Amino acid sequence: MIKKALSAAIIAVMITSVAACAQKLTDPKEIIKKSKDKVMGYKSYSYVITSEGWDFDMEKTAEATKSLTGEASGNPLAKKYAGDVDQVDGSKPKWMTFQSEYEFMKPFLVQMLIVRSDYVPDMLQGATMTYRPDKKKGNSWYIKPKVSPVGIPRGTETESGNFFYSTMHVNYMKMEFIMQDRLPVLEGIEKVNGKDAYKVTFDLMKPKLPKNPKVNYDAWGLPKQTIWVFEKNMDEFSDGHSAKVSYFFDVATLHLVKLETTQKNGELHYRKVWSDWKTNHLTPKDF
């Protein structure tokens, strides 16, 4: 009797496993759409962002770093902690790393803790950046260096690094832009963060992507004060440095968990990993 019960249980597990496998998606466009609809439907989400790769435009990075640091270091509360704003060498490509803890809540409350970053000087390691469009008419965001007791206001027209566009919006915008010109390919399933993930890849070189993508930013619910940052970074795949870009979606949740681009020679350009996803758990008090 016990053996029969065990056999029945094993068969049930096998049937369940087969059914689960059968439910896996095979259309890459459907994977992207389902992921977008699910994530954009959340009231709030958070994750840890970890990225590494080659920066081939270090002059631009150096200027952004000076801008990001300059105004903050001019504040009396942070001036003595400013250090050298020229710490980023813009003369040649460099392998750069970055990690942050990021939070988003509708309509567009965003907060980022810089855990570690090659893109900012010493005074901003461990700093927190916060934007509340429901306050101060949405015209300011705040950066709070670890050493400062209060946040230092900055206008939304000033450099914010990847603060604003580290929400999920920009990833789906870029996917939709690329799909106007070519089709995605499902290359299989790989492990990311220890879990199965769909690998969806775009060929960026045949033909080369056009520059200045047209995006209906109003449809994405972005504050008008932040749109310039998205416009500035939307055509990153048009610069010719990346030959392919692969997006990895967790099979169980459909959350985007990794992005990886490769150069023409097949070597890695850069990768970004999203881990420790949490959803619908934040309130305005968290920002």
MARMI-702394 format. One record per residue: x, y, z of N, C-alpha, C in turn. Coordinates in steps of 0.001 Angstrom, whole numbers, padded with zeros to 6 digits, always signed. Example, Ala and Ser with C-alpha at 12.3 -4.5 7.8 and 13.67 -1.06 7.14 Angstrom:
BEGIN
+013190-005690+007800+012300-004500+007800+013200-003300+007800;+012850-002250+007080+013670-001060+007140+012900+000030+007870;
//
This chain:
BEGIN
+000834-001214+000000+000000+000000+000000+000867+001262+000000;+001917+001201+000852+002823+002350+000941+003545+002562-000382;+003983+001419-001010+004689+001509-002277+003795+002119-003352;+002494+001713-003355+001560+002259-004330+001371+003766-004134;+001312+004177-002859+001132+005599-002549+002346+006403-003006;+003540+005833-002752+004765+006516-003168+004831+006615-004679;+004465+005526-005367+004481+005530-006832+003535+006586-007379;+002358+006683-006779+001373+007684-007209+001904+009093-007001;+002596+009283-005861+003148+010604-005558+004235+010976-006556;+005097+009986-006889+006178+010228-007849+005607+010576-009219;+004566+009823-009625+003935+010097-010923+003325+011486-010944;+002699+011880-009826+002081+013216-009745+003130+014301-009892;+004273+014102-009244+005365+015078-009338+005870+015165-010771;+006006+013983-011416+006480+013962-012805+005513+014680-013726;+004222+014454-013517+003205+015115-014350+003254+016626-014145;+003408+017028-012888+003494+018453-012584+004714+019076-013241;+005848+018368-013198+007080+018874-013787+006942+019017-015296;+006324+017994-015930+006122+018040-017371+005213+019199-017738;+004156+019400-016942+003224+020504-017213+003926+021841-017084;+004787+021948-016076+005527+023204-015858+006427+023490-017047;+007100+022428-017555+007978+022605-018703+007179+023021-019926;+005984+022428-020066+005150+022718-021231+004671+024167-021227;+004621+024772-020057+004120+026129-019940+005187+027179-020246;+006426+026752-020426+007484+027710-020721+007225+028381-022061;+007527+029652-022131+007250+030439-023327+008294+030183-024407;+007888+030299-025651+008806+030065-026766+008914+031261-027707;+008005+032221-027580+008022+033408-028442+008736+034541-027695;+009906+034996-028171+010651+036043-027461+009891+037364-027341;+009074+037689-028349+008284+038915-028271+007231+038810-027167;+006692+037614-027003+005712+037394-025937+006382+037492-024566;+007593+036969-024454+008337+037047-023197+008551+038508-022812;+008989+039312-023767+009238+040739-023512+007946+041443-023110;+006866+041182-023860+005592+041853-023563+005051+041465-022185;+005070+040169-021877+004562+039717-020584+005405+040288-019438;+006701+040355-019643+007577+040917-018617+007283+042399-018406;+007180+043123-019508+006889+044557-019425+005552+044807-018737;+004504+044107-019165+003176+044330-018598+003160+044028-017098;+003868+042984-016700+003888+042612-015295+004633+043642-014459;+005837+043989-014882+006666+044901-014093+006101+046317-014078;+005620+046780-015232+005054+048126-015288+003746+048218-014512;+003162+047070-014180+001931+047063-013397+002163+047150-011898;+003398+046944-011453+003680+047018-010025+003533+048449-009502;+003054+048561-008290+002997+049871-007644+004391+050294-007197;+005210+049321-006805+006578+049628-006401+007448+048394-006592;+008752+048624-006678+009693+047509-006728+011073+048002-006290;+011919+047044-005965+013301+047366-005604+014191+046207-006005;+015480+046489-006170+016445+045451-006507+017855+045990-006277;+018809+045084-006356+020223+045436-006315+020739+045371-007746;+021402+046438-008187+021978+046495-009530+023486+046313-009419;+024029+045367-010167+025474+045158-010218+025894+045147-011683;+026834+046018-012050+027254+046074-013445+028770+046146-013553;+029261+045673-014687+030690+045738-014980+030873+045732-016483;+031939+046386-016941+032192+046371-018369+033077+047521-018819;+033290+047571-020127+034150+048588-020713+033377+049881-020958;+033951+050987-020504+033421+052316-020820+034314+052887-021912;+033766+053004-023134+034537+053503-024263+034386+055017-024444;+033637+055641-023556+033422+057090-023649+033760+057731-022314;+034985+057547-021876+035391+058004-020561+035439+059527-020431;+035611+060224-021541+035587+061692-021470+034206+062168-021020;+033168+061547-021564+031797+061875-021164+031576+061524-019692;+032089+060378-019271+031949+059944-017883+032659+060908-016939;+033861+061349-017326+034623+062275-016487+033885+063595-016307;+033304+064105-017395+032561+065362-017312+031322+065212-016443;+030632+064093-016590+029441+063850-015768+029808+063751-014300;+030939+063134-014010+031377+062995-012625+031696+064351-012013;+032364+065205-012771+032670+066550-012273+031382+067318-011992;+030406+067183-012909+029137+067884-012738+028394+067375-011513;+028346+066056-011370+027624+065440-010265+028237+065821-008932;+029557+065925-008891+030265+066198-007638+030395+067678-007346;+030591+068476-008389+030916+069882-008204+029934+070657-007356;+028649+070567-007695+027649+071327-006967+027492+070821-005539;+027543+069499-005391+027412+068936-004044+028580+069352-003163;+029785+069341-003732+030967+069678-002937+031016+071162-002610;+030247+071990-003358+030214+073414-003072+029323+073756-001900;+028511+072795-001454+027661+073013-000300+028506+073045+000966;+028268+074015+001870+029077+074127+003095+029128+072839+003908;+028051+072041+003863+028011+070812+004660+028950+069742+004120;+029227+069809+002813+030016+068743+002202+031361+069201+001666;+031610+070525+001683+032795+071072+001029+034090+070427+001508;+034227+070256+002802+035487+069739+003326+035674+068248+003046;+034618+067597+002569+034723+066180+002248+034817+065939+000742;+034926+067011-000021+034801+066902-001467+035885+066055-002112;+037115+066182-001672+038198+065452-002312+038443+065997-003707;+038964+065176-004586+039332+065593-005925+038248+065178-006918;+037639+066167-007587+036574+065837-008537+037130+065357-009872;+038453+065323-010008+039067+064858-011248+039549+063414-011138;+038931+062627-010274+039408+061269-010057+039162+060347-011241;+038232+060698-012106+037951+059864-013279+038839+060298-014438;+039650+059389-014947+040534+059650-016082+039770+059395-017373;+039602+060449-018170+038825+060318-019397+039651+060076-020640;+040938+059776-020487+041833+059697-021640+041753+058383-022412;+041256+057304-021796+041223+056016-022488+040128+055128-021906;+039684+054126-022673+038647+053202-022173+039095+052532-020881;+038106+052206-020043+038442+051604-018756+037360+050605-018363;+037773+049532-017701+036834+048555-017159+036239+049147-015890;+034911+049327-015862+034253+050021-014761+033274+049079-014061;+033123+049261-012755+032172+048464-011975+031255+049388-011183;+030087+048849-010854+029088+049672-010171+028110+048767-009444;+027706+049162-008238+026647+048442-007532+025806+049432-006743;+024501+049238-006798+023604+050126-006054+022374+049365-005592;+021702+049923-004597+020401+049433-004167+019379+050448-004656;+018394+049989-005406+017487+050902-006095+016039+050638-005713;+015268+051731-005547+013855+051637-005206+013035+052538-006118;+011882+052036-006536+010968+052807-007377+009549+052652-006865;+008796+053755-006879+007381+053706-006532+006618+054679-007431;+005459+054244-007926+004648+055119-008760+004172+056328-007959;+004038+057507-008609+004199+057705-010040+005662+057721-010503;+006588+058274-009739+007995+058200-010122+008889+058600-008949;+008644+057996-007795+009521+058207-006654+010690+057238-006810;+011897+057759-006807+013063+056897-006994+014134+057215-005949;+014850+056179-005547+015936+056344-004589+017038+055331-004889;+018285+055791-004813+019410+054912-005083+020492+055103-004034;+020914+054007-003440+022063+054002-002544+023249+053484-003346;+024281+054299-003476+025485+053883-004195+026318+053011-003266;+026295+051715-003490+027063+050790-002645+028549+050936-002947;+028893+050877-004225+030273+051115-004667+030222+051463-006148;+031096+052355-006582+031039+052778-007967+032364+053378-008431;+032824+052936-009612+033996+053543-010240+033629+054842-010945;+032341+055156-010991+031878+056333-011721+031811+057588-010857;+031975+057456-009569+031901+058629-008695+033139+058694-007802;+033529+059903-007381+034693+060044-006502+034390+059596-005077;+035398+059643-004257+035307+059089-002904+034149+059652-002089;+033895+060955-002222+032894+061584-001358+031482+061049-001604;+031262+060436-002770+029920+059958-003083+029762+058443-002935;+030815+057749-002516+030660+056329-002214+029761+056205-000980;+028717+055401-001092+027782+055249+000010+026732+056335+000086;+026698+057236-000915+025715+058321-000921+024334+057807-001324;+023300+058538-000903+021920+058214-001273+021356+059340-002124;+020700+058976-003218+020075+059950-004112+018569+059705-004089;+017789+060782-003948+016336+060648-003820+015623+061673-004688;+014577+061222-005381+013748+062137-006158+012292+061900-005820;+011614+062992-005419+010188+062958-005091+009474+063988-005979;+008927+063578-007123+008252+064540-007999+007010+065153-007379;+006537+064562-006256+005362+065105-005578+005738+066223-004613;+007034+066554-004543+007488+067634-003665+008311+068647-004462;+008267+069907-004018+009027+070978-004676+008731+071044-006179;+007475+070700-006557+007024+070714-007946+007864+069808-008832;+008583+068881-008229+009362+067919-008991+010585+068491-009666;+011020+069670-009248+012136+070340-009915+013482+070092-009250;+013512+069304-008185+014771+069045-007487+014864+067581-007080;+016097+067088-007028+016368+065802-006412+017454+066044-005368;+017674+065080-004505+018591+065287-003382+019665+064212-003351;+020869+064653-003068+021969+063712-002880+022501+063881-001464;+022601+062783-000755+023061+062836+000640+024339+062001+000768;+025500+062658+000722+026742+061930+000954+026729+061288+002341;+027473+060227+002491+027497+059506+003753+027853+060420+004918;+028699+061417+004635+029211+062280+005700+028292+063452+006004;+027244+063636+005202+026370+064790+005381+025129+064414+006183;+024736+065248+007142+023543+064945+007941+022234+065157+007179;+022267+065914+006086+021051+066186+005314+021336+066037+003819;+020256+065893+003049+020390+065816+001607+020665+067176+001004;+021439+067208-000063+021793+068448-000751+020969+068534-002035;+020158+069600-002189+019284+069689-003361+020042+069976-004646;+019563+069350-005734+020096+069613-007068+018929+069724-008034;+019048+070612-008999+017991+070779-009982+017906+069575-010900;+016709+069262-011389+016539+068114-012274+017232+068320-013620;+017641+069552-013912+018349+069804-015164+019833+069477-015045;+020308+069149-013835+021725+068859-013634+022004+067364-013770;+023244+067018-013975+023659+065634-014189+023265+064752-013010;+022669+063603-013323+022250+062694-012257+022838+061300-012437;+023832+061173-013330+024392+059854-013577+023307+058927-014106;+023271+057700-013619+022228+056767-014064+021102+056668-013050;+020956+057704-012229+019969+057710-011161+018549+057594-011691;+018127+058516-012559+016754+058512-013057+016455+057276-013907;+017383+056919-014798+017051+055861-015750+017484+054467-015290;+017661+054285-013991+017888+052937-013465+016569+052256-013100;+015445+052908-013393+014154+052228-013274+014062+051212-014411;+013050+050366-014375+012877+049377-015433+012388+049993-016748;+011844+051205-016680+011298+051838-017878+012272+051794-019056;+013501+052226-018813+014454+052408-019907+014764+051093-020615;+014760+049991-019890+015066+048708-020521+013991+048310-021525;+012725+048456-021128+011640+048106-022044+011538+049108-023193;+011860+050371-022925+011891+051365-024008+012887+050949-025084;+014067+050527-024647+015112+050151-025603+014735+048889-026359;+014120+047934-025681+013681+046720-026364+012673+047061-027458;+011723+047934-027125+010693+048291-028104+011299+049069-029266;+012294+049908-028976+012986+050656-030022+013700+049691-030971;+014418+048722-030411+015152+047764-031240+014183+046931-032073;+013034+046560-031481+012072+045721-032206+011401+046451-033369;+011543+047761-033442+011049+048482-034604+011898+048167-035833;+013119+047674-035584+014087+047498-036654+014475+046043-036909;+014293+045179-035891+014646+043764-036043+013945+042902-035014;+013990+041591-035220+013289+040666-034346+014216+040084-033280;+013675+039855-032073+014458+039185-031033+014517+037681-031296;+015545+037036-030759+015706+035594-030905+015833+034963-029519;+015042+033928-029257+015157+033194-028000+016277+032170-028159;+017386+032384-027440+018551+031517-027591+018571+030353-026606;+017599+030304-025720+017552+029189-024787+017324+029660-023366;+017636+028784-022425+017467+029079-021003+018804+028892-020297;+019200+029894-019502+020451+029832-018755+020190+030170-017294;+021138+029835-016445+021019+030134-015029+021484+031571-014750;+020647+032318-014051+021005+033661-013570+020540+033752-012122;+021407+034188-011250+021076+034229-009819+020607+032859-009315;+021130+031788-009953+020796+030436-009531+019462+029919-010026;+018794+030692-010904+017472+030289-011390+017442+030314-012912;+016502+029553-013497+016357+029526-014953+015904+030880-015475;+016508+031280-016597+016134+032554-017216+016144+032413-018731;+015113+032968-019383+015085+033024-020840+016182+033977-021320;+016912+033576-022348+017907+034452-022965+017371+034932-024305;+017053+036220-024385+016500+036815-025602+017536+037786-026168;+017931+037563-027424+019048+038301-028009+018633+039090-029253;+019228+040279-029387+019075+041115-030578+020432+041280-031247;+020457+041154-032565+021647+041485-033353+021588+042983-033633;+022607+043719-033186+022579+045175-033298+023286+045697-034548;+023925+044814-035314+024787+045276-036399+024180+045126-037793;+023151+044309-037959+022657+044017-039309+021175+044360-039443;+020841+045531-039923+021731+046665-040176+022023+047406-038879;+022885+048410-038936+023202+049192-037750+021968+049965-037296;+021760+050009-035984+020586+050706-035453+020645+052202-035755;+019502+052795-036093+019475+054247-036307+019644+054998-034994;+020129+056222-035097+020279+057055-033899+018997+057849-033646;+018963+058525-032484+017835+059378-032111+016488+058653-032186;+016334+057601-031399+015058+056855-031406+013887+057730-030982;+012761+057511-031618+011546+058244-031289+010762+057478-030228;+010550+058093-029097+009861+057444-027990+008748+058358-027488;+007581+057813-027257+006473+058564-026675+006633+058528-025155;+007414+059447-024621+007734+059413-023196+006509+059642-022314;+005534+060391-022820+004325+060637-022034+003602+059332-021719;+003652+058394-022658+002961+057119-022463+003601+056284-021354;+004836+056615-020987+005535+055866-019952+005392+056496-018572;+004710+057626-018497+004460+058258-017213+005678+058889-016567;+006637+059332-017383+007840+059952-016833+007591+061427-016526;+008102+061926-015403+008022+063370-015153+008761+064115-016262;+008175+065195-016734+008779+065910-017864+010185+066399-017535;+010456+066644-016240+011775+067142-015843+012881+066108-016028;+012510+064826-016152+013524+063777-016251+013724+063254-017665;+012855+063652-018575+012877+063066-019917+014213+063295-020623;+014872+064435-020384+016133+064732-021068+017188+063665-020775;+017136+063085-019563+018114+062055-019202+017872+060790-020028;+016609+060436-020230+016279+059263-021039+016661+059497-022502;+016357+060691-023012+016702+061019-024394+018204+060921-024631;+018958+061342-023632+020419+061364-023732+021009+059961-023815;+020312+058977-023243+020878+057635-023135+020153+056562-023944;+019079+056938-024640+018279+055951-025347+019007+055288-026512;+019941+055985-027137+020566+055429-028337+021921+054785-028055;+022119+054275-026828+023415+053691-026487+023792+052515-027387;+022818+051797-027939+023133+050651-028778+023414+051059-030227;+023361+052357-030506+023618+052847-031856+025063+053293-032043;+025875+053180-030978+027250+053707-031058+028229+052739-031703;+027787+051513-031997+028647+050564-032685+029552+049742-031789;+029575+050024-030487+030438+049265-029586+029871+047877-029292;+028556+047764-029298+027916+046479-029006+027384+045850-030285;+027765+044589-030535+027272+043873-031709+025986+043120-031396;+025847+042680-030145+024652+041964-029714+024304+042381-028294;+023012+042321-027986+022565+042526-026617+021608+041395-026261;+021826+040805-025091+020969+039723-024624+020294+040130-023332;+018994+039913-023266+018220+040162-022056+017821+038813-021456;+017940+038695-020145+017612+037451-019457+016414+037694-018531;+015362+036887-018713+014137+037032-017937+013934+035781-017088;+013758+035972-015790+013504+034848-014896+012280+034074-015392;+012419+032776-015573+011332+031957-016114+010101+031989-015212;+010323+031959-013897+009195+031887-012967+008483+033226-012791;+009247+034324-012733+008651+035633-012430+008555+036554-013634;+009357+036280-014683+009500+037121-015870+010189+038453-015565;+010755+038595-014378+011538+039794-014079+012817+039802-014920;+013223+040978-015372+014507+041116-016049+015609+040944-015002;+016518+039994-015215+017535+039704-014208+018961+039912-014713;+019126+040025-016040+020468+040294-016555+020405+040894-017947;+021354+041756-018240+021567+042298-019578+023041+042100-019890;+023337+041636-021101+024732+041406-021469+024936+041812-022917;+025951+042623-023179+026263+043007-024550+027648+042503-024919;+027792+042150-026190+029082+041678-026680+029569+042575-027807;+030894+042646-027942+031519+043443-028990+031567+042648-030296;+032031+043299-031367+032120+042647-032668+033039+041437-032629;+034072+041483-031782+035019+040370-031688+034517+039245-030779;+033290+039389-030268+032704+038359-029426+033009+038508-027950;+033880+039454-027608+034219+039664-026203+033139+040492-025515;+033069+040349-024199+032076+041074-023419+032292+042585-023522;+031207+043317-023732+031240+044773-023643+030900+045170-022210;+029699+044814-021780+029355+044992-020370+028172+044106-020005;+028004+043887-018712+026839+043144-018219+026273+043866-017006;+024978+043689-016831+024273+044260-015684+023357+043174-015115;+023371+043016-013803+022563+041997-013153+021652+042662-012126;+020366+042261-012148+019402+042725-011156+019093+041559-010216;+019309+041741-008939+019074+040669-007977+018251+041194-006797;+017816+040266-005954+017046+040600-004753+015814+041445-005093;+015095+041014-006127+013852+041692-006521+012819+041628-005396;+012183+042782-005101+011022+042823-004202+009967+043692-004876;+008685+043384-004668+007635+044124-005370+006487+044504-004440;+005876+045661-004774+004685+046162-004069+004853+046188-002545;+005979+046714-002099+006300+046698-000672+006705+048060-000124;+006760+049088-000983+007243+050395-000543+006091+051394-000321;+006375+052383+000507+005442+053501+000749+006244+054790+000591;+005572+055951+000462+006311+057209+000352+007281+057456+001507;+007023+056876+002648+007910+057064+003800+009285+056435+003571;+009373+055549+002596+010659+054902+002305+011577+055793+001473;+011051+056941+001005+011836+057791+000118+012180+059115+000808;
//
